[in-house]
């Protein structure tokens, strides 16, 4: 029988969940020379006798054994092709191979069975040192990113990365080391050393963080978890001479040492334009018990539901909320509080311009909630359907939320009452553009309502760019 050669298959996205594959679509099977042998292999059991990986240099073979083990369990030719393709995707996901090709052939030589198969993976390793240049979109800010990477540093998919980012409001340097567990790429250890300088014009504040962190990522059932320790030396200063006295009081140096845990469950079929599925993300942060002069407990969550309706329209509902509780009789720091408002949260209001403020500087709050209801539809008359037009959506939205400080001597009922009063809300419509599967742009016409004294509004057209939207 002739060889089955799979080449130029789509690589797996780094954060993809679905490894399913239709072998008829993904792998082209040339017409074999011997129809009788083909009949035997397609309709009867086969045995994968050997799996070889060719082209290895500095990569350790024991790492790859976990990724290709399932190929040995295949029972027929279609199953072999399917499992070989899934193994190929796992190899590409490691980030240490530039190209992976699969060759399936009948076994030959001594000990070869009549229904035996050999599977060969031909790999091309990435260079020892690679560089990159790209642009990145954050929440209403853009940046240029330069990076140097040492992939497969010790032969088991370790990665050392140096990254420099220069943005409109933030400049950062970072050195990161990534170490996955063999056989479970989602379980990994990440060490970071960084310096970040940011500007926050809504608060007339500038902040320089110098820190290090260690985080462990791991799956547990259908959930994904991150456990992290971070130590950061923070330097706060005034961005302008006109900064309020409340901001000047916050200026100076502080040291934060914090433990945090994040849990998420994501069944959405897309992070940017989902038409089904739900997301739940819960974060907890405890500062002060491992040192430093910042001491607080911080909790926040994010919830999203998506429902596909008629004519390719989608109804989406989101809810955010959080609370910051200072410990040890301390007051909270302006750098740790929550902020709300702008094109990525409660639309129709200025960027982070809801809640407590002093002389025009917004100071953030210790508790907040925000909710959003969206109706997404295709562009009118469906221009560019099946191509460029699918990157766009029109949407109609209703947003609401509030941010305030709480008196923790009061009971929960008083807290809820304070979060419910002085409600800000807005409605409007606009156009959304998807940038890959990680960010999006919005151009909306907004009508802000429930405006309170001191709020900064954007009545009319508002533009937003980011990776996380209410």
Number of C-alpha atoms within 10 A of each C-alpha: 15 15 18 20 16 20 15 11 15 9 14 17 13 10 8 10 11 9 12 10 14 11 16 11 7 16 19 12 14 10 12 13 11 10 11 10 15 16 10 15 22 14 11 12 14 22 22 23 17 14 19 11 17 13 12 13 11 13 18 14 13 12 16 19 14 15 21 22 14 14 23 18 13 18 16 20 23 16 17 24 27 21 22 28 27 20 23 24 19 20 24 20 18 20 16 24 19 12 17 24 19 23 18 21 16 22 20 12 6 6 9 14 15 14 18 18 25 20 24 18 21 16 21 16 18 15 14 12 13 12 13 10 12 10 12 16 18 16 19 17 14 18 18 15 18 16 17 16 20 19 24 25 19 13 16 21 23 21 21 19 18 18 18 19 20 17 17 12 15 18 18 18 18 18 18 18 18 18 20 20 15 18 16 12 17 16 18 18 19 18 18 18 18 18 18 17 18 17 18 17 17 17 25 21 25 20 20 20 20 18 19 19 18 17 19 18 19 20 16 9 7 9 13 17 20 18 17 19 19 19 21 20 16 21 17 22 20 23 18 12 8 11 19 19 13 16 22 16 11 18 19 12 14 16 18 19 22 23 20 18 18 17 19 19 16 18 17 17 16 14 15 19 21 19 21 17 16 19 16 16 18 17 17 18 18 21 23 18 15 15 13 16 15 22 24 22 17 21 17 19 18 19 19 20 19 22 15 15 14 7 8 10 17 20 20 23 19 19 19 18 19 21 22 22 18 19 16 9 8 12 12 18 18 20 15 14 19 24 25 25 25 23 26 21 24 29 32 29 27 19 25 24 24 29 24 18 20 14 13 17 22 29 26 25 26 24 24 25 21 23 21 23 20 21 19 26 20 20 18 8 7 13 13 12 13 9 8 9 14 16 18 24 21 20 22 17 21 19 24 23 24 25 28 23 19 19 10 11 8 9 9 10 9 14 17 11 10 18 19 15 10 17 16 24 22 21 21 19 20 18 19 22 19 16 16 9 12 15 19 23 21 23 17 24 20 23 19 21 17 12 17 13 10 16 19 20 21 17 16 12 14 18 16 21 22 20 18 14 17 23
